[in-house]
């Protein structure tokens, strides 16, 4: 942008408006104009295309851009809800028997066996389980197949449980009011054997289904990560679980974004030790994001003997399994590696030698780190 440069920047001419006594027009009288300067308007201050780069619209003003940038000069944390949730727990599969009091051999018949069912349940603090807004299924004569279809993928109360299909008169039990336990009948689960038996007055039909018993349990539940920020460095905890949230401090994005790429190279001579009680360890001048170590020939690629590629960005302060190739073949060995700040440590957990741990006696190994 250019400033306006004129001979008389503060000179104006007053001209009375025709037909008035006290109204004047102010007409600039700058004299000689050396530079016109940039005309101040929306285009000069915030182009539409620039606003779009910040996710802003055509009605936004330059201050909105400053607000957008300013938040990245604050302290940032990420957090997620963390705590225990009460969830249903399916037990071992059992054979449950669903029975209906079938059609009468004579006389009239009104079905009285009912099952209360729902697609969801609530687990309470005492780990008891109840159905949510249950519906009532009345078993009807000659309808056992359709009844079982209704119950598939549902939780329901069952007052009588047997381990095989067997004849028995459940009488006028109302399953709405006398629930003994909750079971779950999975969608697509096969039905078992169907039995029927005749008595003097009724035909009874029973059919077995492979349902699962349902109990309650407490389960650790973490929600999705969200980002919070503040100009106050102590607005949120840096780590750990506080008031139901797990926190991680991220720093100031602007400061993090201007850190230069750091590279460190070096070498060490192996001592021949290996195993869990003799880990290799290297302390670097920064926390590495990429770490490579190998012997001379392996690094040059002429033999491909031993070569480690590790991404410690995924590592924490406990050992994690890392895979690598041996002797240029497809055989895969494993080692354990961890990162504590700027220190990388590793060891093999199989019977081998110092060379297998990149610590062969008298062998020179070279490492590369990027952070």
Backbone torsions as a table, in degrees:
resi	resn	phi	psi	omega
1	UNK	NA	146.0	179.8
2	UNK	-113.6	141.3	172.9
3	UNK	-75.3	152.0	173.6
4	UNK	-80.4	131.7	-177.5
5	UNK	-126.9	111.7	-177.9
6	UNK	-131.3	167.7	-177.9
7	UNK	-68.5	-44.8	-179.0
8	UNK	-127.3	86.9	-173.8
9	UNK	-67.6	-23.1	-175.7
10	UNK	-111.9	19.5	-178.1
11	UNK	-99.1	128.6	178.8
12	UNK	-135.7	154.7	177.7
13	UNK	-110.6	130.2	177.8
14	UNK	-95.0	125.4	-179.6
15	UNK	-127.1	124.3	-178.6
16	UNK	-69.4	136.6	178.0
17	UNK	-74.4	131.2	-178.7
18	UNK	-55.5	137.1	177.3
19	UNK	82.8	5.2	179.1
20	UNK	-124.5	161.4	177.6
21	UNK	-105.8	-24.5	-173.7
22	UNK	-135.8	23.9	177.7
23	UNK	-116.3	127.2	-176.9
24	UNK	-126.0	151.1	169.6
25	UNK	-97.9	138.0	177.3
26	UNK	-100.9	114.8	-176.1
27	UNK	-112.4	121.9	178.7
28	UNK	-57.5	141.4	176.2
29	UNK	-132.8	67.5	-171.3
30	UNK	-75.6	-9.6	-174.1
31	UNK	75.6	-136.9	-177.7
32	UNK	-77.4	130.4	178.9
33	UNK	-97.9	114.4	-179.9
34	UNK	-85.8	-40.9	178.4
35	UNK	-140.7	128.8	-178.9
36	UNK	-66.2	-35.6	-177.5
37	UNK	80.9	169.6	-179.2
38	UNK	-85.4	127.9	179.6
39	UNK	-72.7	126.9	-176.8
40	UNK	-80.0	114.4	176.3
41	UNK	-153.2	-177.4	-177.6
42	UNK	-59.5	-40.4	-177.7
43	UNK	-62.7	-38.4	-178.0
44	UNK	-73.9	-29.9	-174.6
45	UNK	-92.2	-39.7	-179.0
46	UNK	-157.1	97.7	178.0
47	UNK	-66.2	152.4	178.2
48	UNK	-60.6	-38.4	-179.7
49	UNK	-66.9	-34.7	177.3
50	UNK	-69.8	-43.2	178.1
51	UNK	-58.3	-38.1	-179.1
52	UNK	-64.3	-30.1	178.0
53	UNK	-62.6	-26.6	-179.7
54	UNK	-100.9	9.9	-178.3
55	UNK	73.3	22.4	-178.2
56	UNK	-102.0	164.0	-178.5
57	UNK	-102.3	-177.2	-176.0
58	UNK	-71.7	-16.0	-178.9
59	UNK	-91.7	-5.8	-178.7
60	UNK	-74.2	158.2	-177.7
61	UNK	-114.4	166.2	-178.5
62	UNK	-54.5	-32.9	-179.8
63	UNK	-62.5	-29.1	177.7
64	UNK	-64.7	-34.7	176.7
65	UNK	-67.3	-40.9	179.4
66	UNK	-64.8	-38.1	176.4
67	UNK	-63.2	-42.3	179.0
68	UNK	-59.6	-45.9	-178.6
69	UNK	-72.2	-34.6	-175.2
70	UNK	-62.3	-32.7	-177.9
71	UNK	-65.7	-23.6	178.7
72	UNK	-83.2	0.0	172.6
73	UNK	-104.1	10.4	174.8
74	UNK	-98.2	174.4	175.0
75	UNK	-82.8	136.8	-177.6
76	UNK	-119.6	145.0	171.5
77	UNK	-131.9	157.1	164.7
78	UNK	-117.4	147.0	-177.8
79	UNK	-147.3	160.8	175.3
80	UNK	-148.7	151.7	176.5
81	UNK	-65.9	139.6	-178.1
82	UNK	-143.6	127.6	179.7
83	UNK	174.0	-173.4	-178.2
84	UNK	-95.8	136.4	176.1
85	UNK	-114.1	147.4	176.2
86	UNK	-90.0	118.2	-174.5
87	UNK	-132.2	154.3	176.2
88	UNK	-72.5	145.0	-179.7
89	UNK	-123.1	121.5	-179.9
90	UNK	-85.2	129.9	179.9
91	UNK	-84.4	-168.5	178.7
92	UNK	-65.6	148.1	-179.3
93	UNK	-64.9	134.8	177.9
94	UNK	-132.7	156.8	174.2
95	UNK	-87.2	118.1	176.7
96	UNK	-108.1	151.3	-178.5
97	UNK	-112.0	122.0	174.1
98	UNK	-103.7	124.2	-174.4
99	UNK	-129.1	142.8	173.8
100	UNK	-125.9	148.2	-179.1
101	UNK	-85.1	103.4	-164.4
102	UNK	-70.4	-166.2	-174.2
103	UNK	-63.1	143.7	176.9
104	UNK	-73.6	145.4	175.2
105	UNK	-74.6	-20.1	175.7
106	UNK	-158.0	154.6	177.2
107	UNK	81.3	-177.5	-179.3
108	UNK	-88.8	163.4	-176.9
109	UNK	-149.5	131.5	174.1
110	UNK	-120.1	117.4	-178.2
111	UNK	-61.5	137.8	179.6
112	UNK	-124.7	-2.0	178.2
113	UNK	-86.8	126.1	-177.2
114	UNK	-128.5	149.1	172.9
115	UNK	-126.1	132.7	179.6
116	UNK	-98.9	126.2	-171.9
117	UNK	-138.3	162.8	179.6
118	UNK	-162.0	150.8	176.2
119	UNK	-76.3	-13.3	-178.6
120	UNK	-136.8	161.3	178.6
121	UNK	-134.0	165.4	172.8
122	UNK	-116.7	132.4	175.1
123	UNK	-101.8	128.0	-175.7
124	UNK	-97.0	170.5	-176.0
125	UNK	-58.3	-32.4	177.6
126	UNK	-83.8	10.0	178.5
127	UNK	69.2	12.3	171.6
128	UNK	-74.3	157.8	-174.3
129	UNK	-125.0	132.0	175.1
130	UNK	-131.8	156.1	-180.0
131	UNK	-77.7	147.2	175.6
132	UNK	-94.1	122.2	177.5
133	UNK	43.4	59.6	-173.4
134	UNK	-68.9	150.1	171.4
135	UNK	-104.1	162.3	-177.5
136	UNK	-111.4	126.1	175.1
137	UNK	-104.8	121.1	176.6
138	UNK	-99.2	119.4	179.2
139	UNK	-68.2	127.6	-176.1
140	UNK	-112.0	154.3	177.6
141	UNK	-56.5	138.5	178.3
142	UNK	58.1	25.5	-177.2
143	UNK	-123.4	20.1	-173.7
144	UNK	-62.4	-36.7	179.7
145	UNK	-62.6	-48.1	179.7
146	UNK	-68.2	-32.1	176.8
147	UNK	-61.5	-44.4	-179.8
148	UNK	-66.4	-34.6	177.1
149	UNK	-62.2	-39.4	178.6
150	UNK	-61.9	-37.5	-175.5
151	UNK	-80.5	-14.2	-178.7
152	UNK	-64.7	134.8	-178.4
153	UNK	75.7	16.2	-176.0
154	UNK	-124.2	158.1	168.0
155	UNK	-95.2	143.9	176.0
156	UNK	-154.1	157.0	177.1
157	UNK	-79.9	141.8	177.4
158	UNK	-134.7	126.0	-178.5
159	UNK	-97.1	-21.2	179.5
160	UNK	-126.5	128.3	-177.7
161	UNK	-128.3	128.2	175.9
162	UNK	-129.7	160.0	-176.5
163	UNK	-96.6	2.1	175.8
164	UNK	-155.3	163.8	178.6
165	UNK	-72.5	125.4	-178.3
166	UNK	-150.1	149.9	178.9
167	UNK	-74.5	137.9	176.2
168	UNK	-173.8	141.7	-178.2
169	UNK	-92.8	114.6	178.8
170	UNK	-83.2	-8.1	177.1
171	UNK	65.1	-149.6	-175.3
172	UNK	-94.6	48.9	177.9
173	UNK	-73.7	131.0	177.9
174	UNK	-103.2	109.8	-174.8
175	UNK	-73.6	-10.4	177.2
176	UNK	-70.8	-31.9	-169.1
177	UNK	-114.0	-8.7	-178.4
178	UNK	-128.1	56.1	179.4
179	UNK	-71.2	132.4	177.6
180	UNK	-102.6	-35.7	177.9
181	UNK	-157.9	174.9	178.9
182	UNK	-115.7	134.8	173.9
183	UNK	-127.9	163.6	-178.7
184	UNK	-126.3	129.7	-179.7
185	UNK	-109.3	105.9	-172.9
186	UNK	-66.7	147.1	175.5
187	UNK	-63.2	135.9	178.0
188	UNK	79.8	-2.5	179.1
189	UNK	-67.3	140.6	-177.2
190	UNK	-72.1	153.2	173.2
191	UNK	-94.1	153.6	-177.2
192	UNK	-93.2	-154.9	-175.5
193	UNK	-71.7	142.8	176.3
194	UNK	-105.2	132.8	177.4
195	UNK	-118.6	151.9	173.8
196	UNK	-142.7	153.4	179.9
197	UNK	-150.1	143.4	180.0
198	UNK	-102.9	141.4	170.1
199	UNK	-120.6	-170.9	-177.4
200	UNK	-65.2	-35.2	-173.9
201	UNK	-113.9	-22.4	-171.5
202	UNK	-136.2	156.4	166.2
203	UNK	-106.2	122.9	-178.6
204	UNK	-101.7	138.7	178.2
205	UNK	-127.7	134.3	177.6
206	UNK	-131.9	145.3	178.7
207	UNK	-139.4	131.6	-177.3
208	UNK	-88.5	143.4	174.9
209	UNK	-132.2	146.0	179.3
210	UNK	-85.1	81.2	-179.5
211	UNK	-95.9	167.4	179.7
212	UNK	-117.9	138.7	174.5
213	UNK	-69.9	151.1	-176.1
214	UNK	-122.7	125.9	172.6
215	UNK	-126.8	173.7	178.3
216	UNK	-102.0	153.5	175.2
217	UNK	-150.9	159.4	173.6
218	UNK	-95.6	133.0	-176.2
219	UNK	-134.0	132.8	178.5
220	UNK	-64.6	127.6	-174.6
221	UNK	-129.4	124.3	177.0
222	UNK	-111.5	134.0	177.5
223	UNK	-86.0	-178.8	178.6
224	UNK	-70.8	153.5	178.2
225	UNK	-71.4	143.3	171.5
226	UNK	-134.2	161.3	-177.5
227	UNK	-110.5	137.0	175.1
228	UNK	-128.4	155.3	-176.7
229	UNK	-147.6	160.3	179.6
230	UNK	-164.6	154.2	172.1
231	UNK	-78.9	-11.9	178.1
232	UNK	-91.7	117.4	-177.6
233	UNK	-60.1	-27.0	-176.1
234	UNK	-104.1	20.7	-177.3
235	UNK	-65.8	-32.1	-178.8
236	UNK	-136.5	157.2	176.5
237	UNK	-66.5	153.5	-180.0
238	UNK	-79.9	-26.1	-177.9
239	UNK	-162.8	173.9	177.4
240	UNK	84.2	-179.0	-178.2
241	UNK	-106.5	124.2	-178.9
242	UNK	-138.2	127.5	177.2
243	UNK	51.3	39.8	176.2
244	UNK	84.7	4.1	178.5
245	UNK	-120.3	141.3	169.5
246	UNK	-97.1	129.8	-173.8
247	UNK	-115.0	150.0	168.3
248	UNK	-139.6	125.0	179.7
249	UNK	-80.8	133.3	-176.2
250	UNK	-109.5	-15.8	-178.9
251	UNK	90.6	-162.1	178.9
252	UNK	-100.4	117.3	-176.0
253	UNK	-54.7	-41.2	-179.3
254	UNK	-61.6	-38.5	179.1
255	UNK	-70.0	-39.9	180.0
256	UNK	-66.6	-32.6	-174.1
257	UNK	-75.2	-19.1	-176.6
258	UNK	-100.2	3.6	177.1
259	UNK	-66.2	130.5	-179.2
260	UNK	-72.5	156.5	174.3
261	UNK	-68.8	130.3	-177.9
262	UNK	-113.7	137.7	-178.7
263	UNK	-130.0	135.0	178.5
264	UNK	-131.8	132.7	175.3
265	UNK	-125.6	156.3	178.9
266	UNK	-178.2	-173.3	-179.2
267	UNK	-150.2	164.3	173.5
268	UNK	-149.9	161.0	179.4
269	UNK	-107.8	127.8	-176.6
270	UNK	-65.5	150.7	-179.7
271	UNK	-108.9	-8.0	177.8
272	UNK	92.9	-9.7	-179.6
273	UNK	-83.1	159.4	-179.5
274	UNK	-164.2	172.4	176.7
275	UNK	96.8	176.0	-173.0
276	UNK	-61.1	-29.4	-179.2
277	UNK	-89.3	-1.8	-179.2
278	UNK	-137.6	60.4	-179.4
279	UNK	-69.9	150.2	169.0
280	UNK	-80.1	148.8	-177.3
281	UNK	-150.0	135.2	176.2
282	UNK	-132.0	130.7	175.6
283	UNK	-106.3	121.9	-176.0
284	UNK	-102.0	164.9	-179.9
285	UNK	-76.1	-1.8	178.9
286	UNK	-154.5	168.5	178.1
287	UNK	-80.0	116.7	-173.8
288	UNK	-78.5	147.4	171.8
289	UNK	-102.1	-25.1	176.4
290	UNK	-138.6	135.2	-177.7
291	UNK	-137.5	129.0	-179.6
292	UNK	-131.8	134.3	176.5
293	UNK	-144.1	142.1	178.8
294	UNK	-169.3	170.9	178.2
295	UNK	-79.1	175.3	-173.2
296	UNK	-58.2	-52.7	-176.6
297	UNK	-66.7	-39.6	-179.7
298	UNK	-61.8	-42.6	-179.5
299	UNK	-67.4	-33.6	177.8
300	UNK	-77.2	-18.4	178.7
301	UNK	83.9	10.0	-176.9
302	UNK	-79.4	-30.3	178.5
303	UNK	-120.6	-33.0	-176.5
304	UNK	70.4	34.4	-176.5
305	UNK	-63.2	-76.2	-179.2
306	UNK	-127.1	131.9	-179.8
307	UNK	-154.4	126.3	179.0
308	UNK	-104.6	132.5	167.3
309	UNK	-120.3	124.1	179.9
310	UNK	-136.4	147.8	175.0
311	UNK	-116.4	85.6	-175.5
312	UNK	-64.9	-11.4	177.5
313	UNK	-57.8	-25.3	178.9
314	UNK	-92.1	-2.4	-175.8
315	UNK	-95.2	152.7	173.4
316	UNK	-118.7	-155.6	-176.8
317	UNK	-91.3	16.9	171.3
318	UNK	-122.5	152.1	-174.9
319	UNK	-68.1	135.3	177.1
320	UNK	-122.2	149.4	-178.9
321	UNK	-74.3	131.7	177.7
322	UNK	-125.2	136.4	-180.0
323	UNK	-100.8	152.3	177.4
324	UNK	-154.9	167.2	-176.2
325	UNK	-100.3	146.9	-178.9
326	UNK	-116.4	128.8	171.3
327	UNK	61.3	22.8	179.0
328	UNK	71.9	7.9	-179.8
329	UNK	-97.2	-177.7	179.8
330	UNK	-89.4	-1.3	178.9
331	UNK	-66.5	134.4	-176.5
332	UNK	-112.2	127.9	174.1
333	UNK	-108.8	170.5	-178.3
334	UNK	-131.3	149.9	172.1
335	UNK	-138.6	170.9	177.9
336	UNK	-116.1	134.2	-175.5
337	UNK	-135.8	148.5	174.6
338	UNK	-143.6	162.5	177.3
339	UNK	-129.6	125.0	173.4
340	UNK	-120.6	97.3	-175.5
341	UNK	65.3	-118.4	-179.0
342	UNK	-98.6	9.4	-178.7
343	UNK	-104.4	127.1	176.7
344	UNK	-107.4	129.6	178.7
345	UNK	-131.0	148.3	178.9
346	UNK	-155.1	156.5	175.1
347	UNK	-156.5	159.3	175.0
348	UNK	-94.0	148.0	179.9
349	UNK	-115.5	27.6	177.1
350	UNK	-130.0	162.9	179.0
351	UNK	-68.1	120.1	-177.4
352	UNK	-159.6	-132.4	-178.4
353	UNK	-150.1	175.5	176.5
354	UNK	-59.2	-34.4	179.3
355	UNK	-63.4	-35.6	178.5
356	UNK	-64.1	-23.7	-179.9
357	UNK	-99.8	12.7	-175.2
358	UNK	58.7	45.8	-179.6
359	UNK	-146.7	37.2	179.8
360	UNK	-64.7	142.5	-176.9
361	UNK	-56.5	122.7	176.3
362	UNK	76.3	-2.7	-179.5
363	UNK	-83.8	135.2	176.9
364	UNK	-90.2	129.2	179.1
365	UNK	-117.4	144.8	-177.8
366	UNK	-117.3	141.2	-179.5
367	UNK	-129.9	154.3	179.4
368	UNK	-133.6	135.1	179.0
369	UNK	-134.9	138.6	177.3
370	UNK	-126.0	133.2	-179.4
371	UNK	-150.5	NA	NA
